[in-house]
Amino acid sequence: MFFTNPTENTLLHGPVRPALLRYALPIILSMVATQFYSVADTMIIGLRLDADALAAVSNASTILMLFLFISGGMELGGGLLVAAGRPTATRQEMAELLYNLLFVDLVLALGLTALGFFTLPALLRLIRTPEEILAEAVLYGRVYLVGLPFLMLYDLTKECIMGCGDSKTPLRAVVATSMMNIVLDLALIGPFGVAGAAGATVAAQIAGAGYMLAHLRKTELNLPFRREMLKASYAKDIFRLSAPNSLQQASGTIITTVKQGLLGGLGVAAIAGFSCAGKLSSLLMMPVYGFVQSIVFFIAQNTTAQQPDRVHTGLREGRRILFFYSLLVAALCIGLNGPLLRLFTTDAAAAAYGSTMLAFEGISYVFTAQKHLCEARLRGAQKMGLYLASNLGQIGLNLAACVLLVPRIGFSGFWLSTWISAPAGLALAALLARIGAKQQS
């Protein structure tokens, strides 16, 4: 058994609840830091430049998300592979896995960069980007794409290190690169416009990738690379785990796009209120996403280490922690929806729509958190087909309910569709998790 730093990897030993919380907290804080940077970046562009520049960056970012889905799937799949292999892998086997991950990541990144560079103008026209901001959107997108290989390397190495049981080093990197990005934004956006904003991101990603790769070289990747280490079997495993994650991330954008289309007929206030409620909801649920990611790696490591009792204990503790947290969030959304929405908008009509959405949808968070835990069980056991069926099933039901209800009853259709899909999604996820457990036994 190979552990380069046992003090960092407590997922396999000791009391489960403290181990989970210590491991999950840095992951949650990393997500919060990333979200904070995203908000700060938008604020700086909006304050230093004009509305056209902000719109150009927004449109370019919509297209760039298509490429980032693949990056996100790659990092999640890679982290899961590392976590699953960690307890029993020899130093040679771990080095081979990491080199194969880095190789596939590099090939994908270069291919995506080339594809994006040449198709960006056409894709921007496809989403009806106004001609007056098209040039700026293309400029921002192409500068950003120059840094895509470094972004993908950065994200992958972070997940691999977390998969080894160390969530603190990635947190330090995320905080440092987020601060670096903000400082560079302040310095570069004024003189260089949207190109400066993209350049600041590229510089931060290069620094982050360099730091994480150097850390990996000092810990898990301390054997020299040899060409014979690259094996087709690793590539198959990488795509088997990465593709479902990429599809899952893409599905989120699809449902957002459809909902935006449904909102169009309800007026500007409804659109603004829905957007504010969505941002607040994402922020409040971020600890759930971070904790669930830690559960995935916990299950993967302990499954490989043949510690089923510890897996069951982790799931039991996870259910309790997520239940009480989601109950607290639901209470906040129901009791303080007005004050919370006024943090995002001063428009009374928009705040009214957002408050209604938050109050009624908040009830569903208890179901949603438990659904994510069931799906974490599937991901940790590498039952990716069942995981994808669970995720897409719930999204499809929510989308169908929205399409049926919103045109007939208006804005209330959004939260009613969540009332329908959240409990049904939990029931489906629980059923598929049981099927996955039976397949495994």
C-alpha positions as CSV (number, residue, x, y, z in Angstrom):
1,M,0.0,0.0,0.0
2,F,1.4,3.4,-1.0
3,F,0.9,6.6,1.1
4,T,3.3,9.5,0.6
5,N,1.7,11.5,3.3
6,P,-0.5,9.6,5.7
7,T,-1.2,12.6,7.9
8,E,-3.0,14.2,5.0
9,N,-5.1,11.2,4.1
10,T,-7.4,10.4,7.0
11,L,-10.3,9.2,4.9
12,L,-9.4,5.5,5.5
13,H,-8.8,5.7,9.3
14,G,-10.2,7.2,12.5
15,P,-13.6,8.6,13.4
16,V,-15.7,9.1,10.3
17,R,-17.5,12.4,11.0
18,P,-14.4,14.5,12.0
19,A,-12.5,13.0,9.0
20,L,-15.3,14.0,6.6
21,L,-15.7,17.5,8.0
22,R,-12.0,18.2,8.0
23,Y,-11.7,17.0,4.4
24,A,-14.9,18.7,3.1
25,L,-14.3,22.1,4.6
26,P,-11.3,23.1,2.4
27,I,-13.3,21.8,-0.7
28,I,-16.3,24.0,0.3
29,L,-14.0,27.0,0.9
30,S,-12.3,26.4,-2.5
31,M,-15.8,26.6,-4.2
32,V,-16.6,29.8,-2.3
33,A,-13.3,31.4,-3.2
34,T,-13.9,30.6,-6.9
35,Q,-17.4,32.0,-6.7
36,F,-16.1,35.2,-5.0
37,Y,-13.6,35.7,-7.8
38,S,-16.3,35.2,-10.5
39,V,-18.4,37.9,-8.9
40,A,-15.4,40.3,-8.4
41,D,-14.4,39.8,-12.0
42,T,-17.8,40.8,-13.3
43,M,-17.9,43.8,-11.0
44,I,-14.5,45.0,-12.1
45,I,-15.4,44.7,-15.8
46,G,-18.7,46.5,-15.2
47,L,-17.1,49.3,-13.3
48,R,-13.9,49.8,-15.4
49,L,-15.4,49.3,-18.8
50,D,-19.0,49.7,-20.2
51,A,-22.1,47.7,-20.7
52,D,-21.0,46.6,-24.2
53,A,-17.8,45.0,-22.7
54,L,-19.8,43.3,-20.0
55,A,-22.2,41.9,-22.6
56,A,-19.3,40.8,-24.8
57,V,-17.7,38.9,-21.9
58,S,-21.1,37.4,-21.0
59,N,-21.7,36.1,-24.5
60,A,-18.2,34.8,-24.9
61,S,-18.5,33.0,-21.5
62,T,-21.6,31.3,-22.7
63,I,-19.7,29.7,-25.6
64,L,-16.6,29.0,-23.5
65,M,-18.8,26.9,-21.1
66,L,-19.2,24.4,-23.9
67,F,-15.5,23.7,-23.6
68,L,-15.4,23.9,-19.8
69,F,-17.9,21.1,-19.6
70,I,-15.3,18.7,-21.0
71,S,-12.7,20.2,-18.7
72,G,-15.0,19.7,-15.7
73,G,-15.8,16.2,-16.6
74,M,-12.2,15.4,-17.1
75,E,-11.2,16.7,-13.7
76,L,-14.0,14.9,-11.8
77,G,-13.4,11.7,-13.6
78,G,-9.6,11.9,-13.0
79,G,-10.1,12.7,-9.3
80,L,-12.4,9.7,-8.9
81,L,-9.8,7.4,-10.6
82,V,-7.1,8.6,-8.4
83,A,-9.2,8.2,-5.2
84,A,-10.2,4.7,-6.2
85,G,-6.7,3.7,-6.9
86,R,-5.0,5.4,-4.0
87,P,-5.5,2.8,-1.2
88,T,-3.9,-0.1,-3.0
89,A,-1.8,1.4,-5.8
90,T,2.0,1.0,-5.8
91,R,4.2,4.1,-6.5
92,Q,4.6,2.8,-10.1
93,E,0.9,2.3,-10.6
94,M,0.0,5.7,-9.2
95,A,2.6,7.4,-11.4
96,E,1.3,5.6,-14.5
97,L,-2.2,6.6,-13.8
98,L,-1.3,10.2,-13.3
99,Y,0.9,10.4,-16.4
100,N,-2.0,8.9,-18.5
101,L,-4.4,11.4,-17.0
102,L,-2.1,14.3,-17.8
103,F,-1.5,13.0,-21.3
104,V,-5.2,12.6,-22.1
105,D,-5.9,16.0,-20.6
106,L,-3.2,17.7,-22.7
107,V,-4.4,16.1,-25.9
108,L,-8.0,17.2,-25.2
109,A,-7.0,20.7,-24.2
110,L,-5.0,21.3,-27.4
111,G,-7.8,19.9,-29.5
112,L,-10.4,22.0,-27.7
113,T,-8.2,25.1,-28.0
114,A,-7.8,24.7,-31.7
115,L,-11.5,24.0,-32.2
116,G,-12.6,26.9,-30.1
117,F,-10.1,29.3,-31.7
118,F,-11.5,28.8,-35.2
119,T,-15.2,28.2,-34.5
120,L,-15.7,31.0,-31.9
121,P,-17.0,33.7,-34.3
122,A,-19.5,31.3,-35.8
123,L,-20.7,30.0,-32.4
124,L,-21.1,33.6,-31.2
125,R,-23.2,34.4,-34.2
126,L,-25.3,31.3,-33.5
127,I,-26.4,32.7,-30.2
128,R,-27.2,36.0,-31.9
129,T,-24.4,38.1,-30.4
130,P,-25.0,41.7,-31.5
131,E,-22.5,42.9,-34.2
132,E,-21.4,45.8,-32.1
133,I,-20.0,43.5,-29.4
134,L,-18.9,40.6,-31.6
135,A,-15.3,41.7,-32.0
136,E,-14.8,42.2,-28.3
137,A,-16.5,38.8,-27.6
138,V,-14.2,37.0,-30.1
139,L,-11.1,38.8,-28.6
140,Y,-12.0,37.8,-25.0
141,G,-12.8,34.2,-26.0
142,R,-9.6,33.7,-28.0
143,V,-7.3,35.1,-25.3
144,Y,-9.1,32.9,-22.8
145,L,-8.7,29.8,-25.0
146,V,-4.9,30.4,-25.1
147,G,-5.0,29.5,-21.4
148,L,-7.4,26.6,-21.7
149,P,-4.6,23.9,-21.5
150,F,-3.3,25.5,-18.3
151,L,-6.8,25.7,-16.9
152,M,-7.5,22.1,-17.6
153,L,-4.1,21.1,-16.1
154,Y,-4.8,23.2,-13.0
155,D,-8.2,21.7,-12.5
156,L,-7.1,18.2,-13.1
157,T,-4.1,18.4,-10.7
158,K,-6.3,19.9,-8.0
159,E,-8.8,17.0,-8.3
160,C,-6.0,14.4,-8.3
161,I,-4.5,15.8,-5.2
162,M,-7.9,15.9,-3.5
163,G,-8.4,12.3,-4.7
164,C,-5.3,11.4,-2.7
165,G,-6.9,12.8,0.5
166,D,-5.3,16.3,0.6
167,S,-7.9,19.0,0.2
168,K,-5.8,21.8,1.9
169,T,-3.2,22.2,-0.8
170,P,-5.8,22.9,-3.5
171,L,-7.5,25.4,-1.2
172,R,-4.3,27.3,-0.8
173,A,-3.8,27.4,-4.6
174,V,-7.4,28.5,-5.3
175,V,-7.2,31.4,-2.8
176,A,-3.8,32.5,-4.1
177,T,-4.8,32.4,-7.8
178,S,-8.2,34.1,-7.1
179,M,-6.4,37.0,-5.4
180,M,-3.8,37.1,-8.1
181,N,-6.6,37.2,-10.7
182,I,-8.4,40.1,-9.0
183,V,-5.1,42.1,-8.7
184,L,-4.3,41.5,-12.4
185,D,-7.9,42.4,-13.3
186,L,-7.5,45.8,-11.6
187,A,-4.2,46.4,-13.3
188,L,-5.0,45.1,-16.9
189,I,-8.7,45.7,-17.6
190,G,-8.3,49.5,-17.6
191,P,-5.6,49.7,-20.3
192,F,-6.4,46.5,-22.2
193,G,-10.1,46.1,-21.9
194,V,-11.7,42.6,-22.2
195,A,-8.3,41.2,-23.4
196,G,-6.9,42.3,-20.1
197,A,-9.6,40.5,-18.2
198,A,-9.0,37.3,-20.2
199,G,-5.2,37.7,-19.9
200,A,-5.5,38.1,-16.1
201,T,-7.3,34.8,-15.9
202,V,-4.8,33.1,-18.2
203,A,-1.9,34.3,-16.0
204,A,-3.5,33.1,-12.8
205,Q,-4.3,29.7,-14.4
206,I,-0.7,29.3,-15.5
207,A,0.6,30.1,-12.0
208,G,-1.9,27.7,-10.4
209,A,-1.1,24.9,-12.9
210,G,2.6,25.3,-12.2
211,Y,2.2,25.2,-8.4
212,M,-0.1,22.2,-8.4
213,L,2.1,20.3,-10.9
214,A,5.2,21.0,-8.8
215,H,3.4,19.8,-5.7
216,L,2.3,16.6,-7.5
217,R,5.9,16.0,-8.7
218,K,7.1,16.2,-5.1
219,T,4.4,13.8,-3.8
220,E,2.7,11.3,-6.1
221,L,4.4,11.9,-9.4
222,N,8.1,11.4,-8.3
223,L,9.0,8.8,-10.9
224,P,10.4,9.8,-14.3
225,F,8.1,9.5,-17.3
226,R,8.6,6.7,-19.8
227,R,6.7,6.3,-23.0
228,E,5.6,2.7,-22.2
229,M,3.6,4.1,-19.2
230,L,0.9,5.3,-21.6
231,K,-1.7,2.6,-22.0
232,A,-5.0,2.3,-23.8
233,S,-6.7,0.7,-20.7
234,Y,-6.1,3.9,-18.7
235,A,-7.7,6.1,-21.5
236,K,-10.8,3.9,-21.5
237,D,-11.2,4.2,-17.8
238,I,-10.7,8.0,-18.0
239,F,-13.4,8.5,-20.7
240,R,-15.7,6.0,-18.9
241,L,-15.7,8.2,-15.8
242,S,-15.3,11.6,-17.5
243,A,-17.9,11.5,-20.2
244,P,-20.9,11.1,-17.8
245,N,-19.7,14.0,-15.7
246,S,-19.4,16.2,-18.8
247,L,-22.9,15.3,-19.9
248,Q,-24.2,16.1,-16.5
249,Q,-22.7,19.5,-16.5
250,A,-23.9,20.2,-20.0
251,S,-27.5,19.3,-19.0
252,G,-27.5,22.1,-16.4
253,T,-26.9,24.7,-19.1
254,I,-29.7,23.2,-21.3
255,I,-32.3,23.5,-18.6
256,T,-31.1,27.0,-17.8
257,T,-31.5,28.0,-21.4
258,V,-35.0,26.5,-21.6
259,K,-36.0,28.3,-18.4
260,Q,-34.7,31.6,-19.7
261,G,-36.8,31.1,-22.8
262,L,-39.9,30.5,-20.7
263,L,-39.1,33.6,-18.6
264,G,-39.0,35.8,-21.6
265,G,-42.8,36.0,-21.8
266,L,-43.1,37.0,-18.1
267,G,-41.3,40.3,-18.2
268,V,-38.0,41.8,-17.1
269,A,-38.9,41.8,-13.4
270,A,-39.5,38.0,-13.5
271,I,-36.2,37.4,-15.3
272,A,-34.3,39.5,-12.8
273,G,-36.0,38.0,-9.8
274,F,-35.5,34.4,-11.0
275,S,-31.8,35.2,-11.7
276,C,-31.2,36.7,-8.2
277,A,-33.0,33.8,-6.5
278,G,-30.9,31.3,-8.6
279,K,-27.6,33.0,-7.6
280,L,-28.6,33.0,-3.9
281,S,-29.7,29.4,-4.1
282,S,-26.4,28.3,-5.7
283,L,-24.5,30.1,-3.0
284,L,-26.5,28.6,-0.1
285,M,-26.2,25.1,-1.6
286,M,-22.5,25.3,-2.3
287,P,-21.6,23.6,1.0
288,V,-23.8,20.7,-0.1
289,Y,-21.9,20.4,-3.4
290,G,-18.6,20.5,-1.6
291,F,-19.5,18.0,1.0
292,V,-20.9,15.6,-1.6
293,Q,-17.7,15.8,-3.6
294,S,-15.8,14.8,-0.4
295,I,-18.2,11.9,0.1
296,V,-17.5,10.7,-3.5
297,F,-13.7,10.4,-2.8
298,F,-14.4,8.9,0.7
299,I,-16.5,6.2,-0.8
300,A,-14.1,5.6,-3.7
301,Q,-11.1,5.1,-1.3
302,N,-12.9,3.0,1.2
303,T,-14.5,0.8,-1.4
304,T,-11.1,0.0,-2.9
305,A,-9.7,-0.6,0.6
306,Q,-12.6,-3.1,1.2
307,Q,-14.1,-1.2,4.1
308,P,-17.8,-1.5,3.4
309,D,-18.7,-0.8,7.0
310,R,-16.8,2.5,6.9
311,V,-18.6,3.4,3.6
312,H,-22.0,2.8,5.3
313,T,-20.9,4.9,8.3
314,G,-19.9,7.7,6.0
315,L,-23.2,7.6,4.2
316,R,-25.1,7.6,7.5
317,E,-23.1,10.6,8.8
318,G,-23.5,12.3,5.4
319,R,-27.3,12.0,5.6
320,R,-27.4,13.6,9.0
321,I,-25.1,16.4,8.2
322,L,-26.9,17.2,4.9
323,F,-30.3,16.9,6.5
324,F,-29.6,19.4,9.2
325,Y,-27.8,21.8,6.9
326,S,-30.5,21.7,4.2
327,L,-33.2,22.2,6.9
328,L,-31.3,25.3,8.1
329,V,-31.1,26.6,4.5
330,A,-34.8,25.9,3.9
331,A,-35.7,27.8,7.1
332,L,-33.6,30.8,6.0
333,C,-35.2,30.9,2.6
334,I,-38.7,30.7,4.1
335,G,-38.2,33.1,6.9
336,L,-35.7,35.6,5.5
337,N,-36.4,35.5,1.7
338,G,-37.2,39.2,1.5
339,P,-34.0,40.5,3.2
340,L,-31.9,38.0,1.3
341,L,-33.2,39.1,-2.1
342,R,-32.7,42.7,-1.3
343,L,-29.0,42.0,-1.1
344,F,-29.1,41.4,-4.8
345,T,-31.6,43.9,-6.1
346,T,-33.4,47.1,-5.1
347,D,-36.1,46.6,-7.7
348,A,-39.3,45.9,-5.7
349,A,-41.0,43.8,-8.4
350,A,-37.9,41.7,-9.1
351,A,-37.4,41.2,-5.3
352,A,-41.0,40.0,-5.0
353,Y,-40.6,37.4,-7.8
354,G,-37.3,36.3,-6.3
355,S,-38.6,36.1,-2.8
356,T,-41.5,33.9,-3.9
357,M,-39.2,31.6,-5.8
358,L,-36.8,31.3,-2.9
359,A,-39.5,30.7,-0.3
360,F,-41.3,28.0,-2.1
361,E,-38.3,26.3,-3.7
362,G,-36.4,26.3,-0.4
363,I,-38.7,23.5,0.8
364,S,-37.2,21.2,-1.8
365,Y,-33.6,21.6,-0.7
366,V,-33.9,18.8,1.9
367,F,-34.8,16.4,-1.0
368,T,-32.2,17.8,-3.3
369,A,-29.4,17.4,-0.7
370,Q,-30.3,13.8,-0.1
371,K,-30.5,13.1,-3.8
372,H,-27.0,14.4,-4.3
373,L,-25.8,12.0,-1.5
374,C,-27.4,9.0,-3.3
375,E,-25.7,10.1,-6.5
376,A,-22.4,10.4,-4.6
377,R,-22.8,6.8,-3.6
378,L,-23.1,5.8,-7.3
379,R,-20.2,8.0,-8.4
380,G,-17.9,6.7,-5.6
381,A,-18.7,3.2,-6.6
382,Q,-18.0,4.1,-10.3
383,K,-21.6,3.3,-11.3
384,M,-21.6,6.1,-13.9
385,G,-24.4,4.8,-16.0
386,L,-26.8,4.7,-13.0
387,Y,-25.5,8.1,-11.8
388,L,-26.2,9.6,-15.2
389,A,-29.7,8.0,-15.4
390,S,-30.5,9.5,-11.9
391,N,-29.2,13.0,-12.8
392,L,-30.8,13.2,-16.2
393,G,-34.0,11.7,-15.0
394,Q,-34.6,14.4,-12.4
395,I,-33.5,17.2,-14.8
396,G,-35.8,15.8,-17.5
397,L,-38.7,15.7,-15.1
398,N,-38.1,19.2,-13.9
399,L,-37.8,20.5,-17.5
400,A,-41.0,18.7,-18.6
401,A,-42.9,20.1,-15.7
402,C,-41.6,23.7,-16.4
403,V,-42.6,23.4,-20.1
404,L,-46.1,22.2,-19.1
405,L,-46.8,24.5,-16.2
406,V,-45.2,27.9,-16.8
407,P,-47.1,28.7,-20.0
408,R,-50.4,27.8,-18.2
409,I,-50.0,29.2,-14.7
410,G,-47.1,31.6,-15.0
411,F,-44.1,32.1,-12.6
412,S,-45.5,29.7,-10.1
413,G,-44.8,26.9,-12.5
414,F,-41.1,27.1,-11.8
415,W,-41.3,26.3,-8.1
416,L,-44.2,23.8,-8.6
417,S,-42.0,21.9,-11.1
418,T,-39.3,21.7,-8.4
419,W,-41.8,20.4,-5.9
420,I,-42.6,17.7,-8.4
421,S,-39.1,16.8,-9.5
422,A,-37.2,17.1,-6.2
423,P,-39.0,14.3,-4.3
424,A,-39.3,12.2,-7.5
425,G,-35.6,12.7,-8.2
426,L,-34.7,11.6,-4.6
427,A,-36.8,8.5,-5.0
428,L,-35.2,7.6,-8.4
429,A,-31.7,8.3,-7.0
430,A,-32.3,6.1,-3.9
431,L,-33.7,3.3,-6.1
432,L,-30.7,3.4,-8.4
433,A,-28.3,3.6,-5.5
434,R,-29.8,0.3,-4.2
435,I,-29.4,-1.3,-7.6
436,G,-25.8,-0.2,-7.7
437,A,-25.2,-1.6,-4.2
438,K,-26.7,-5.0,-5.3
439,Q,-24.5,-5.0,-8.4
440,Q,-21.4,-4.4,-6.3
441,S,-22.1,-7.1,-3.7
